[in-house]
Amino acid sequence: MKTIVISGASSNVGKTTLAGKVCEILPGAVHVKIGHGARKPGPGNVFYPLGTGFERIGAENRGALFLVIESNGILSEIDPDLAIYLPGGTPKPSAAKAAEKAHIVRGEPISRGAIREIAARLGVGFEEALAVVEAAGSVMEEPDDKL
């Protein structure tokens, strides 16, 4: 199972929407939200209360090819195969660590080589990795030969 963590600066930056898009791009993905409150409506997402450890989440979702986790806090417990950070609003305390661990940051360009590395870590093709990058709101830098 490959892990993808979607974190954000604050509430309402699009974490749930992005998790749904990533699950559409990557067949066999399961969307997990860790937080307070309740599960948001929508197919395929699973809710765990704040403080639930990765060991339990991984065990309960072991059939997933990709575990798409919506959480900042889980980043203190695991180093995911892919970490995506969505800036915006007034950052909560956990945002700085989440931004620091991110492979993709919404609004920031990403190199072709970094996308290849993401594809390799996730075990997917370049096109799928690029689709995830674009869904996250990042864009591929122009190749050197096009400058």
trRosetta pair geometry for C-beta under 8 A, 3 or more apart (Angstrom, degrees):
i j d omega theta_ij theta_ji phi_ij phi_ji
1 58 6.8 167 74 -148 148 92
1 61 7.5 115 -140 113 156 89
1 62 6.6 -121 -37 -146 141 48
1 64 5.6 63 -130 85 117 81
1 65 6.6 -171 -120 -164 64 18
1 66 7.1 159 -165 -96 72 18
1 67 5.6 42 167 -17 120 106
2 65 6.9 5 23 150 93 63
2 66 5.0 -24 69 -110 95 73
2 67 7.2 -175 87 23 44 71
2 81 4.5 -46 -165 23 91 159
2 82 7.6 37 160 5 110 98
2 121 7.3 122 -144 139 122 74
2 122 5.1 97 178 -136 163 63
2 123 6.5 -155 -54 21 139 105
3 66 7.7 154 -93 -162 20 61
3 67 5.0 -21 -109 66 70 102
3 69 6.5 -4 -164 2 95 118
3 78 6.4 -37 116 140 165 145
3 80 4.1 -116 110 -136 102 90
3 81 5.3 134 55 8 62 89
3 82 7.6 -171 103 36 53 65
4 22 6.3 -152 115 169 155 150
4 29 7.7 -17 29 -139 130 122
4 66 6.0 14 0 -178 114 107
4 67 7.1 174 29 84 69 50
4 68 4.8 -16 72 -111 110 67
4 69 6.9 164 83 22 52 70
4 80 6.0 122 -110 168 17 136
4 81 6.5 -49 -70 66 62 92
4 82 4.5 -8 -117 68 83 104
4 83 7.7 178 -161 -80 52 31
4 84 7.0 19 178 -3 95 106
4 122 7.5 24 -69 -105 109 116
4 132 7.9 -108 -136 -156 147 141
5 69 4.9 -26 -108 72 70 100
5 70 7.9 152 -160 -91 58 19
5 71 6.5 -69 -152 60 101 78
5 74 5.9 -157 -121 83 129 117
5 75 5.9 148 139 -72 164 91
5 78 7.5 158 -51 83 135 110
5 80 4.4 -178 -7 -16 102 156
5 82 7.4 -178 27 95 61 56
5 83 4.9 -8 63 -116 102 75
5 84 7.1 -175 92 29 53 67
5 101 8.0 1 75 112 135 126
6 15 5.0 146 128 -152 113 85
6 18 5.5 170 -145 95 147 121
6 19 5.3 -137 27 -70 152 88
6 22 7.2 -162 -55 -4 130 149
6 68 6.7 21 -9 179 112 88
6 69 7.1 177 23 86 70 46
6 70 5.1 -23 69 -106 102 66
6 71 7.9 85 67 21 58 44
6 84 4.9 -14 -111 68 69 108
6 86 7.1 25 -178 -13 89 112
7 15 7.3 -8 -143 -113 11 125
7 70 7.9 152 -82 -161 41 47
7 71 6.6 -32 -94 99 84 33
7 72 4.3 97 -146 -95 113 67
7 75 6.3 -22 -59 -29 148 134
7 83 6.8 -3 9 -170 112 94
7 84 7.1 163 27 84 65 54
7 85 5.3 -21 75 -108 93 70
7 86 7.2 -173 97 22 44 76
7 94 7.6 -115 -163 127 124 106
7 95 7.6 164 150 -123 110 56
7 98 3.6 -133 130 -159 150 134
7 99 7.9 -126 100 -52 122 49
7 101 8.0 61 23 66 148 109
7 102 7.3 -124 52 -79 111 103
8 11 7.8 118 97 -83 128 16
8 13 4.1 174 -167 58 138 136
8 14 7.4 153 -100 53 146 63
8 15 4.9 -114 -17 -60 131 112
8 72 7.1 -101 42 -63 48 105
8 85 6.8 148 -94 -164 39 57
8 86 4.0 -22 -108 65 97 97
8 87 7.4 -168 -155 -72 70 14
8 88 7.0 -27 -172 44 107 96
8 95 7.2 -37 128 -115 36 97
8 98 7.3 -49 11 126 14 155
9 13 6.0 110 43 -64 83 156
9 85 7.7 75 -44 176 74 94
9 86 6.8 -111 4 101 80 62
9 87 4.9 53 -30 -145 131 47
9 88 5.4 167 47 50 125 48
9 89 5.6 167 102 60 110 86
9 90 7.5 -180 146 98 107 20
9 91 4.1 -75 -162 -101 95 77
9 92 6.9 143 166 13 47 71
9 95 4.5 50 -129 -133 55 140
9 98 8.0 -157 -75 74 44 129
9 99 7.6 33 -80 -58 84 115
10 13 5.9 115 63 -37 67 113
10 88 6.4 -110 40 96 98 72
10 89 3.4 -92 49 92 142 135
10 90 5.7 79 -74 63 148 54
10 91 6.2 -125 -47 -105 92 28
10 92 5.6 131 -100 -24 66 92
10 95 7.2 -20 -48 -74 61 136
11 89 7.1 -68 54 91 54 177
12 88 7.9 -109 100 115 71 125
12 89 6.7 103 71 -57 92 144
13 86 4.3 152 131 123 122 118
13 87 7.1 -162 -152 103 143 18
13 88 4.1 152 -120 57 107 125
13 89 6.1 -112 -69 5 101 114
14 17 4.7 -57 -160 47 77 116
14 18 5.4 78 138 -25 92 101
14 86 5.6 -148 62 -162 94 158
14 88 7.8 69 9 27 97 154
14 106 7.9 92 66 -83 131 163
15 18 6.0 -61 -149 39 26 108
15 19 6.3 29 155 -23 64 106
15 70 4.8 114 153 -149 116 110
15 86 6.1 -151 -72 29 73 142
16 19 5.6 -51 -147 32 31 113
16 20 6.6 34 154 -19 63 103
16 33 7.0 -1 -98 -88 93 131
16 40 5.5 -1 -138 53 152 161
16 42 7.5 142 173 20 113 155
16 45 7.5 -2 -147 -102 94 164
16 70 6.3 28 -83 -120 58 162
17 20 5.9 -56 -158 33 31 112
17 21 6.7 29 149 -16 65 106
18 21 5.5 -55 -150 37 37 112
18 22 6.2 38 154 -20 69 104
18 84 6.9 -143 149 115 145 146
18 86 6.8 -168 -12 -61 153 137
18 135 6.2 131 -143 142 79 98
18 136 6.1 63 -148 -105 130 60
19 22 5.7 -53 -146 36 31 112
19 23 6.4 33 153 -19 64 106
19 31 4.6 102 153 -135 117 116
19 33 7.6 -154 24 -72 176 88
19 45 7.0 74 119 -103 132 118
19 68 5.0 144 -150 138 88 124
19 70 5.1 -57 -60 -63 146 114
20 23 5.7 -56 -150 36 31 112
20 24 6.6 33 151 -20 64 103
20 31 6.6 -5 -78 -77 52 157
20 42 6.4 -76 -94 174 126 147
20 44 7.8 121 -120 74 74 119
20 45 7.7 -57 -79 -54 83 118
21 24 5.6 -53 -152 33 35 113
21 25 6.5 32 151 -18 66 105
21 135 4.3 -180 132 -162 135 134
22 25 5.6 -55 -149 36 34 111
22 26 6.1 -7 165 15 70 111
22 29 6.4 -132 125 161 83 166
22 31 7.9 127 70 -90 100 97
22 66 7.8 -127 146 132 104 142
22 68 5.2 150 96 -120 129 144
22 132 5.8 51 -120 -127 89 95
22 135 6.3 174 -67 100 66 149
23 26 6.6 -71 -131 58 26 83
23 29 4.2 -148 -123 92 66 119
23 30 7.4 69 -119 -96 117 8
23 31 5.2 -61 -56 -47 140 104
23 44 5.9 143 171 127 157 146
23 66 7.8 -170 -109 87 61 119
23 68 5.8 -113 -64 16 88 153
25 29 7.9 29 66 -1 67 149
25 128 6.0 135 164 -157 101 81
25 131 4.8 174 -135 115 131 125
25 132 5.7 -179 102 -70 160 76
25 135 6.5 -124 -35 -21 141 151
26 29 4.3 77 92 -40 103 127
26 65 7.2 -147 157 94 102 113
26 66 4.8 13 131 14 140 158
26 68 7.8 146 59 -56 130 120
26 122 7.5 -91 -114 177 138 132
26 124 6.8 -83 -113 -83 100 149
26 128 6.6 93 -86 -176 78 123
26 132 7.4 25 -39 -75 111 118
27 65 7.3 34 105 43 61 144
28 64 6.4 135 158 -164 76 54
28 65 3.2 39 125 15 131 123
28 66 6.2 104 100 12 83 83
29 64 6.6 48 -147 -168 28 107
29 65 6.6 -65 -67 68 50 87
29 66 3.8 -27 -104 72 85 111
29 67 7.5 -176 -154 -73 69 15
29 68 5.2 42 178 -20 115 115
30 44 6.5 -144 -136 -176 56 89
30 46 6.6 9 167 3 108 119
30 61 5.2 -152 82 -160 154 126
30 64 3.9 -88 5 -103 116 137
30 66 7.2 171 21 86 60 60
30 67 5.8 -18 63 -115 95 59
30 68 6.7 -175 84 26 40 81
31 42 7.9 -24 74 107 150 119
31 44 5.4 79 23 125 104 91
31 45 3.9 -47 96 -102 113 81
31 46 6.9 155 91 16 58 69
31 68 4.9 -31 -103 77 60 111
31 70 7.0 25 -174 -18 89 110
32 45 7.0 169 -84 -161 21 70
32 46 4.9 -24 -109 67 72 97
32 47 7.8 162 -161 -86 59 21
32 48 6.5 12 -177 0 103 111
32 57 5.9 94 -176 -162 161 122
32 61 6.6 -93 -63 -43 131 163
32 67 6.1 -3 6 -174 126 90
32 68 6.8 155 22 79 71 53
32 69 4.9 -21 73 -107 104 68
32 70 6.9 -169 93 19 50 75
32 71 8.0 -30 111 -18 90 114
33 39 6.8 146 52 -122 125 64
33 40 6.9 79 -14 12 165 99
33 45 5.9 32 -12 175 104 118
33 46 7.3 178 23 83 68 45
33 47 5.2 -20 67 -109 98 68
33 48 7.2 177 89 29 49 68
33 69 7.8 150 -93 -161 25 52
33 70 4.4 -19 -109 62 73 117
33 71 7.1 143 -161 -54 45 86
34 47 8.0 146 -90 -162 30 53
34 48 4.9 -22 -106 74 75 100
34 49 7.6 14 -157 106 68 15
34 50 6.3 104 161 -99 84 45
34 52 5.9 -140 -129 50 109 104
34 57 7.5 -54 -72 -83 117 147
34 69 6.5 11 -5 -171 109 99
34 70 6.9 177 23 81 64 62
34 71 3.9 12 52 -85 109 135
34 73 6.6 -110 112 58 128 109
34 74 5.9 114 35 -45 153 113
35 47 7.6 -69 46 -152 83 92
35 49 7.7 -80 80 -146 28 35
35 50 5.8 17 -152 -64 21 88
35 70 7.4 -39 -27 109 119 97
35 71 6.7 -157 -55 -103 82 84
36 49 7.1 42 -102 -149 51 75
36 50 5.3 -17 -56 -19 77 123
38 47 6.7 11 179 -168 41 172
39 45 6.5 162 -162 106 100 101
39 46 7.4 -56 -118 -164 125 21
39 47 3.5 -126 -80 -24 89 136
40 45 6.6 1 62 83 85 151
40 47 7.9 138 8 -75 58 119
42 45 5.5 40 84 9 103 118
46 60 7.9 -175 162 118 155 119
46 61 6.9 -165 40 -80 159 124
48 52 3.9 -87 163 40 123 159
48 56 7.7 142 -136 101 142 115
48 57 6.0 -72 -39 -91 163 107
49 52 5.8 115 64 -34 61 106
50 73 6.8 79 -149 23 87 162
51 73 7.9 -45 -67 137 39 154
52 56 5.8 -97 -178 71 93 130
52 57 6.1 101 132 -53 112 102
53 56 5.3 96 68 10 81 98
53 57 7.1 -152 103 -2 43 92
53 77 6.6 -174 -146 -149 73 159
54 57 5.4 -61 -142 44 39 111
54 58 5.6 39 160 -21 74 109
54 74 6.2 106 -71 -153 103 104
54 77 5.2 174 -11 122 119 131
54 78 5.1 98 -77 -42 166 126
55 58 6.1 -57 -145 38 22 109
55 59 6.3 20 157 -17 60 111
56 59 5.8 -60 -147 38 28 110
56 60 6.1 17 161 -12 66 112
57 60 6.1 -63 -144 42 26 104
57 61 6.2 -12 166 14 63 116
57 67 7.2 114 140 -171 106 142
57 69 7.2 60 153 -104 153 123
58 61 6.4 -81 -140 55 22 87
58 62 6.5 59 157 -80 64 76
58 67 6.9 -76 -105 -53 68 169
59 62 5.9 -10 -151 -44 29 111
61 64 4.8 -1 160 -3 97 123
61 67 5.6 109 110 -108 136 113
64 67 5.1 104 97 -72 143 74
66 122 7.2 15 -104 -154 118 103
69 74 5.5 -45 141 53 142 165
69 80 7.3 -150 40 -93 117 140
71 74 4.2 74 97 -2 132 108
71 75 7.5 -177 110 -17 86 79
72 75 6.2 -54 179 15 46 115
72 92 7.2 -177 20 78 166 118
72 94 3.8 116 127 124 135 128
72 95 6.6 -62 -128 -79 147 45
72 97 7.3 106 175 73 99 97
72 98 4.5 -71 -138 -63 92 136
73 76 6.1 -44 -173 17 55 108
73 77 7.7 34 141 -4 71 105
73 94 5.9 -61 -71 -134 64 156
74 77 5.5 -65 -164 42 52 109
74 78 5.9 -14 159 30 88 104
74 80 8.0 56 118 -50 112 114
75 78 7.0 -77 -120 63 31 66
75 79 8.0 60 -154 -98 67 43
75 80 7.5 -64 -105 -7 77 104
75 83 6.6 70 -110 -126 119 134
75 94 7.9 134 46 177 113 107
75 97 6.1 163 101 128 125 104
75 98 5.6 149 18 -101 159 68
75 101 5.2 174 -166 47 130 161
76 97 6.8 21 -72 142 88 154
79 101 7.4 -140 -128 -155 73 121
80 83 5.2 128 56 -64 114 81
81 121 4.5 165 -171 151 92 108
81 122 5.7 127 138 -81 132 64
82 103 5.5 -88 -148 43 65 141
82 104 7.2 14 -176 3 99 110
82 118 5.8 62 -103 -145 116 98
82 121 6.5 145 -56 99 84 130
82 122 6.2 0 -30 -65 126 111
82 132 7.4 0 167 145 162 149
83 98 7.4 -159 177 -165 121 68
83 101 4.9 -33 113 124 172 94
83 102 4.8 -124 114 -112 101 45
83 103 5.3 119 52 2 71 85
83 104 7.5 -179 95 31 49 71
84 102 6.3 58 -143 -144 15 101
84 103 7.1 -46 -73 57 54 81
84 104 4.6 -16 -114 70 79 107
84 105 7.8 168 -162 -83 55 31
84 106 7.6 65 176 -43 95 83
84 132 7.9 -127 -71 163 138 100
84 136 4.9 -120 -150 -126 132 135
85 95 8.0 106 -157 -162 115 75
85 98 5.4 141 -111 137 109 93
85 99 4.8 123 -170 -104 163 56
85 101 7.8 130 -54 68 120 70
85 102 3.6 -72 -8 -81 114 147
85 104 7.2 175 25 91 66 56
85 105 4.9 -16 67 -110 102 75
85 106 7.1 -125 98 5 56 80
86 106 4.8 39 -121 -2 64 135
86 136 7.6 -134 -78 -164 90 81
86 137 7.4 82 -118 33 89 136
87 91 7.7 -39 -143 -80 76 105
87 99 7.2 49 -79 -102 94 120
87 105 6.8 36 -22 -174 105 99
87 106 6.2 -146 24 62 77 100
87 107 6.8 -60 40 26 116 132
88 106 8.0 -18 -28 77 107 137
91 95 3.7 -118 -165 57 104 160
91 96 7.0 88 155 -47 142 71
92 95 5.3 124 56 -28 61 103
93 96 7.6 -48 179 12 41 99
94 97 6.0 -59 -168 43 59 108
94 98 6.0 60 140 -25 82 111
95 98 5.5 -62 -147 40 34 113
95 99 6.1 33 159 -21 71 106
96 99 5.9 -54 -147 35 28 109
96 100 6.4 31 153 -22 62 108
97 100 5.5 -55 -149 34 32 116
97 101 6.5 21 157 -12 66 109
98 101 6.2 -65 -149 40 29 103
98 102 6.6 48 151 -49 63 100
99 102 5.6 -39 -154 0 34 123
99 105 6.7 48 -147 -109 81 122
102 105 5.1 92 119 -67 146 83
103 114 7.1 171 -179 -180 92 110
103 118 6.2 139 145 -90 142 107
104 108 7.8 175 -170 65 50 100
104 110 6.2 -30 -114 -70 80 146
104 118 7.6 38 -46 -94 111 148
104 132 7.7 -153 -30 129 167 94
104 133 5.9 -152 -120 -122 137 70
104 136 4.9 46 137 115 137 161
104 138 5.2 -121 -162 -12 99 150
105 108 4.3 34 77 20 102 128
105 138 6.8 99 69 -85 43 118
106 136 5.7 -132 -83 156 79 76
106 137 3.7 29 -144 76 93 126
106 138 6.3 -118 -117 -53 34 76
107 137 5.9 -6 -42 135 57 111
107 138 7.1 -43 26 -95 19 62
108 138 5.9 -22 69 -122 59 102
109 138 6.7 134 -123 -174 21 88
109 139 5.5 -42 -112 74 74 80
109 140 7.1 56 -163 177 85 11
109 141 4.6 86 161 -69 127 83
110 114 4.9 -111 -179 81 94 133
110 115 6.1 108 124 -54 116 89
110 133 5.7 -119 51 -148 145 130
110 138 5.0 44 -10 153 114 135
110 139 7.3 164 25 80 78 30
110 140 6.1 -51 74 -106 79 51
110 141 6.7 -144 81 -14 26 88
111 114 4.5 100 58 3 82 100
111 115 7.1 -144 99 -3 48 83
111 140 7.4 54 -164 -156 14 73
111 141 5.2 -21 -99 31 55 125
112 115 5.7 -55 -153 35 34 112
112 116 6.5 39 148 -21 66 102
112 140 6.0 59 -76 -166 68 117
112 141 7.0 -103 -22 61 73 84
112 143 6.1 16 -22 -89 145 86
113 116 5.5 -50 -150 33 35 114
113 117 6.5 37 150 -19 65 101
114 117 5.5 -49 -150 34 36 114
114 118 6.5 40 149 -20 65 101
115 118 5.5 -48 -149 34 36 114
115 119 6.4 40 150 -21 65 103
115 126 6.5 70 131 -153 108 82
115 129 5.1 139 -177 122 81 119
115 130 5.6 38 -166 -79 141 73
115 133 5.8 -49 -109 -40 108 150
115 140 6.2 -24 -33 -106 145 110
116 119 5.6 -52 -150 35 33 114
116 120 6.4 33 152 -19 65 105
116 126 6.3 -18 -98 -106 67 102
116 129 7.5 144 -89 80 20 159
117 120 5.7 -54 -148 36 32 111
117 121 6.3 31 154 -18 66 106
118 121 5.8 -55 -146 37 30 110
118 122 6.2 13 160 -5 66 112
118 129 4.6 139 98 -154 106 124
118 132 7.2 -144 148 74 138 131
118 133 7.3 135 61 -60 164 104
119 122 6.2 -68 -144 47 25 100
119 124 5.4 -106 -148 78 71 72
119 125 6.2 -35 -154 146 125 16
119 126 5.1 -44 -75 -88 162 47
119 128 6.9 119 -120 66 93 88
119 129 3.7 -95 -70 -27 83 145
120 123 7.5 28 -176 -72 29 39
122 128 7.6 -131 102 109 136 118
122 129 6.5 161 39 -90 133 97
122 132 8.0 122 -32 -2 171 161
124 128 4.0 -85 158 78 129 138
124 129 5.8 154 87 -48 110 82
125 128 5.1 98 58 8 75 100
125 129 7.1 -141 100 -1 41 89
126 129 5.7 -60 -149 41 33 110
126 130 6.0 34 154 -21 69 108
127 130 5.6 -53 -144 38 30 113
127 131 6.4 36 153 -24 63 103
128 131 5.5 -51 -150 32 32 114
128 132 6.7 34 151 -18 63 101
129 132 5.7 -52 -154 33 35 112
129 133 6.5 39 148 -21 65 104
130 133 5.4 -50 -148 35 36 116
130 134 6.3 32 155 -16 67 106
130 140 6.6 -23 -133 -49 102 130
131 134 5.8 -55 -145 40 30 109
131 135 6.2 33 154 -21 64 107
132 135 5.7 -53 -145 36 30 112
132 136 6.3 30 154 -20 63 108
133 136 5.8 -63 -155 36 27 111
133 138 4.9 -76 -178 73 82 108
133 139 7.6 128 141 -98 107 14
133 140 6.7 70 119 -59 149 83
134 137 7.8 65 179 -60 33 17
134 138 7.1 -100 -86 65 29 62
134 139 7.1 54 -106 -99 73 56
142 146 4.6 -114 176 82 110 118
142 147 6.1 136 105 -70 125 72
143 146 5.2 84 63 6 78 104
144 147 6.0 -40 -162 0 42 117
